[in-house]
Amino acid sequence: MQTSDKTAVTIEAIVNAPVDKVWKYWSEPEHITQWAFASDDWHAPRAENDLRTGGKFLTRMEAKDGSFGFDFGGEYTQVVKHELIEYVMGDGRQVKVIFTPQGNETKIVSTFDPEDMNPIEMQRDGWQAILDNFKKHVEA
């Protein structure tokens, strides 16, 4: 899939939690299943995560009514604990997530290559909704 002619999309959030908690909730499968979906009518029934350079991850995302689902996965290309996660998705698109401690808060900035099938605004909104779910889960 060619994405070189598209500008990467950036989303961000400030999570009211220290970076060690943010990192744990981002990386442990029992937490990933609690936040890795964009709306309340979806869920993530399964997650696998080997968070290390060269490690792989897979999260199953499904509509709760069973009408649609897909696997979101890829391979980590760079992992720096509490600072940076970079990965390539199964279709070759790249993602970079930066974690910046700010006292008892953590700023997360995620930049991803968009795909060609959906409008960029829709992709940005979907990824932002997932990040917002993450923020809610950590802060609960």
N, C-alpha and C positions, 0 to 999 in steps of 0.2 A: 504494500500500500504506500503510495507516494504522499508524503506530507511536507516535503521540503518547500513547497510554495505557500504554505500556511504559516501564519504567525502563531507562536505558542500562546496558550491561554493561561492566565494567572488568577488564582483565588487565594484568599487569606482569611485568617481568623486569629483573634487573641483569646486564648483559653486561660481561664482563671484557675491555674494549677501549675505547680513547678514542673520543670522539664522531665524529671525522672518519672513522675506519674504520667505525664503526657506520652512519653516514649513507651511506657509499659502498656497503656491502653491502646496505643497505635499498633503495637506489635504482637500482643498475645491473642491467639485465636478466640478464647472465651470472651474477650472484649470486642474483637472485630465483628463477631456475629451480632453484637448489640448496637452497632452504629453504621455498618457499611451498606446503607441503602438510602435512597433519596426522598422517600415519602412513606407515610404511615401504612399505606396499603402494600408495601413491599417488606421483605425481610431477608436476612442472610443466614440461612439454616446451617451453613458449613463454612469453615475457614481453616486453611493450612498455611503456616508461615515459617519459613526458615530465614530469619532476618540476618543475613550476612552476605558479603560480596560473593556472588556466584550462587546464592541460595534462591529457591523458588517460592512463590506464593500462589494461592488460589482461594478465591472467595466465591461462593455460590450465591447469586442474588436472584430472588424469585418474587413474583407477584403473589400475595397471600392467597388469592383465589385460584392459583395454579395455572393461570392463563398464559404466563410467559416467564422465562427465566434464562439466565446465562451465567457462564463462568467467567470471572474477572481474574486474570492471572498474568504472571510474567516472571522475570528473573532480575534479581538485584545486581546492578552494575557497580554500585558504590554505597557503602554503609559506614557512617561515622557516628558512633553512639552519641545520642543526645544532640546531634547537630544536623545530620544530612542523610537522606535516603534517595538514591537514584535507582530507577529501574526501567526496563524495557518490557512493554506489554507483548503479548503473543503476536500481535499484528505489526510489531516493529516500532510503534510509537513510544516516545520517551517521556518520562516523568521525573521531576526533581522536587523534593520536599525538603524545605529548610526549617529547622526548629531553632528559634532564638529565645533563650531565657531572658526574661525581663522581671527580675525580682521573683515574686510568687506567681507570675504569669508566664506564659509561653506563646510567642508569636509563631504561627505556622504559615508559611508561604509555599504554595504548591503550583508548579508550572507544568503544563502538559501539552503534548502535540494533539491537536484535534483530529478527529476522524473525518471522512468525506461524506458520510451518509446523512448527518443531522446538522442543522444550523449551529454555528459556533455559540450563539447566545443560549441555545437550549443545552448544549454541552456544558457551558460555563455554569448555568443555573443548576444543572444536575450535580456537577462536582461540588459546587458551593453548598448545595443542600446536604450532601453527604458529609462535608466538612462541618457544617452546622450541627448535624446529628452527632458527630464525634464530640464537638464542644459540649453539647447538652449531656452526653453520656459521661464525660469526664467530670463535669461540674455537678452532676446529680448527687 
